[in-house]
Amino acid sequence: MFKRIKGTPSFYLFGLTAVVILTSLIACTNQTITSFGLEGRDLVVSRERGGEKASPPVFKASEQFYMRFEISEYDLDEAGNAWIQEDLVMISGGGKIILNEANIIDEKVRPPEDTEWWRITNKITLPEVIEPGKVTIEINMRDKIGGGTLYIRTTIEVE
């Protein structure tokens, strides 16, 4: 089908290498941000509000930590307010739902001025009784005015 020119690198090999590198980078971060209209970026799990990324993200039962990320592409009402709703779900390594909190954020507020990205910070407390192992944290965010959604998923370790 295609005639390969001698001495030139294969674009197929180059593309395959790029996919492998991107896949390994995504796997190393162990997080996903999927957006539909509402955009998200820069997820950080830290021990302190505004703190550095916890590396590795290992916590104990009943310990508090913070999840921080930025959102953009939300719509505003006539008064200039955004209406954001957020749900939080924690799932054990065995697939059991540990925590399921709807509307931990349900606010109509004016976003920060003169910035495209709005920083959201969640203070999360692990349950007092939780089995050691991997815990998946899912955040589902909705733009109630524009209809966009944002889905964030990351994994922490409980010791």
C-alpha positions as CSV (number, residue, x, y, z in Angstrom):
1,M,0.0,0.0,0.0
2,F,2.7,2.5,1.0
3,K,6.1,2.4,-0.4
4,R,8.8,3.0,2.2
5,I,11.6,5.3,1.2
6,K,15.0,3.9,2.2
7,G,16.8,5.7,4.9
8,T,13.8,7.5,6.4
9,P,12.3,6.6,9.8
10,S,9.0,4.9,9.8
11,F,6.1,7.2,10.8
12,Y,4.3,4.2,12.1
13,L,7.2,3.4,14.5
14,F,7.4,7.1,15.5
15,G,3.6,7.2,16.2
16,L,3.7,4.0,18.2
17,T,6.6,5.3,20.3
18,A,4.7,8.5,21.0
19,V,1.6,6.6,22.1
20,V,3.6,4.4,24.4
21,I,5.3,7.4,26.0
22,L,2.0,9.3,26.5
23,T,0.4,6.2,27.9
24,S,3.2,5.7,30.4
25,L,3.0,9.3,31.4
26,I,-0.7,9.1,32.0
27,A,-0.3,5.9,33.9
28,C,2.3,7.4,36.2
29,T,0.1,10.3,37.1
30,N,-2.8,7.9,37.9
31,Q,-5.4,10.5,37.3
32,T,-7.8,11.5,34.6
33,I,-9.7,14.6,33.8
34,T,-12.5,14.2,31.3
35,S,-14.5,17.2,30.3
36,F,-17.6,17.9,28.3
37,G,-17.9,21.7,27.9
38,L,-16.5,22.5,31.3
39,E,-12.7,22.3,31.2
40,G,-10.3,21.1,34.0
41,R,-6.6,21.0,34.6
42,D,-3.7,20.8,37.1
43,L,-5.0,18.3,39.6
44,V,-2.9,18.3,42.8
45,V,-3.4,16.1,45.9
46,S,-1.6,17.7,48.9
47,R,-1.4,17.5,52.6
48,E,-1.9,21.2,53.1
49,R,-4.2,23.7,51.5
50,G,-2.3,25.2,48.6
51,G,0.6,22.8,49.4
52,E,2.9,20.8,47.2
53,K,1.8,17.6,45.5
54,A,1.9,14.7,48.0
55,S,4.3,12.3,46.4
56,P,3.4,9.5,46.9
57,P,-0.2,10.2,47.9
58,V,-0.3,8.0,51.0
59,F,-2.6,8.8,53.9
60,K,-4.0,7.2,57.0
61,A,-7.6,6.6,58.1
62,S,-9.3,9.9,59.3
63,E,-6.5,12.0,57.9
64,Q,-7.4,15.2,56.0
65,F,-5.9,16.1,52.6
66,Y,-6.7,18.5,49.8
67,M,-7.6,18.1,46.1
68,R,-7.0,21.2,44.0
69,F,-7.7,21.8,40.3
70,E,-8.7,24.5,38.0
71,I,-11.8,24.9,35.9
72,S,-12.6,27.0,32.8
73,E,-15.2,27.3,30.1
74,Y,-18.1,27.7,32.6
75,D,-21.1,29.9,31.6
76,L,-22.4,32.9,33.6
77,D,-25.9,34.1,34.2
78,E,-27.2,37.6,33.6
79,A,-25.7,38.8,37.0
80,G,-22.3,37.4,36.1
81,N,-22.4,34.4,38.4
82,A,-21.4,30.8,37.7
83,W,-23.5,28.0,39.2
84,I,-21.3,25.0,40.0
85,Q,-22.3,21.7,41.6
86,E,-19.8,19.0,42.7
87,D,-20.2,15.4,43.9
88,L,-17.5,13.3,45.6
89,V,-17.2,9.5,45.6
90,M,-14.6,7.3,47.2
91,I,-14.2,3.7,46.1
92,S,-12.1,1.0,47.7
93,G,-9.7,-1.2,45.7
94,G,-12.3,-3.9,45.9
95,G,-14.9,-1.7,44.3
96,K,-16.9,-0.9,47.4
97,I,-18.3,2.7,47.7
98,I,-16.8,4.2,50.9
99,L,-18.2,7.7,50.6
100,N,-20.8,9.1,48.3
101,E,-21.5,12.9,48.8
102,A,-23.7,14.7,46.4
103,N,-23.5,18.5,46.0
104,I,-20.5,19.1,48.3
105,I,-20.5,22.3,46.3
106,D,-23.8,23.8,45.1
107,E,-23.2,27.5,44.7
108,K,-24.0,30.4,42.5
109,V,-21.0,32.7,42.8
110,R,-19.1,35.3,40.9
111,P,-15.8,33.7,39.6
112,P,-12.5,35.4,40.1
113,E,-12.0,38.4,37.8
114,D,-9.3,38.7,35.2
115,T,-8.5,35.0,35.1
116,E,-9.4,32.3,32.6
117,W,-9.0,29.5,35.1
118,W,-10.7,29.3,38.5
119,R,-9.0,27.3,41.2
120,I,-11.2,24.9,43.2
121,T,-9.9,23.3,46.4
122,N,-11.6,20.5,48.3
123,K,-10.8,19.5,51.9
124,I,-11.3,15.8,52.2
125,T,-11.3,13.7,55.3
126,L,-10.9,9.9,55.0
127,P,-13.4,7.8,57.0
128,E,-12.2,6.7,60.5
129,V,-12.7,3.1,59.5
130,I,-11.2,2.3,56.1
131,E,-9.3,-0.7,54.8
132,P,-5.6,-0.1,53.8
133,G,-5.0,-0.2,50.1
134,K,-5.8,1.9,47.0
135,V,-8.7,4.2,47.1
136,T,-10.1,5.9,44.0
137,I,-11.5,9.4,44.4
138,E,-14.0,10.6,41.8
139,I,-15.2,14.2,41.5
140,N,-18.1,15.0,39.2
141,M,-18.7,18.7,38.5
142,R,-21.5,20.3,36.7
143,D,-22.0,23.8,35.2
144,K,-25.7,24.3,35.9
145,I,-25.9,27.3,33.6
146,G,-24.0,26.1,30.5
147,G,-24.7,22.4,31.0
148,G,-21.0,21.3,30.9
149,T,-19.6,18.5,33.0
150,L,-16.2,17.6,34.3
151,Y,-15.1,14.2,35.6
152,I,-11.9,13.9,37.7
153,R,-10.5,10.6,38.9
154,T,-7.4,9.9,40.9
155,T,-6.0,7.2,43.2
156,I,-4.5,7.5,46.6
157,E,-3.1,4.9,49.0
158,V,-4.4,4.3,52.5
159,E,-1.9,2.7,55.0
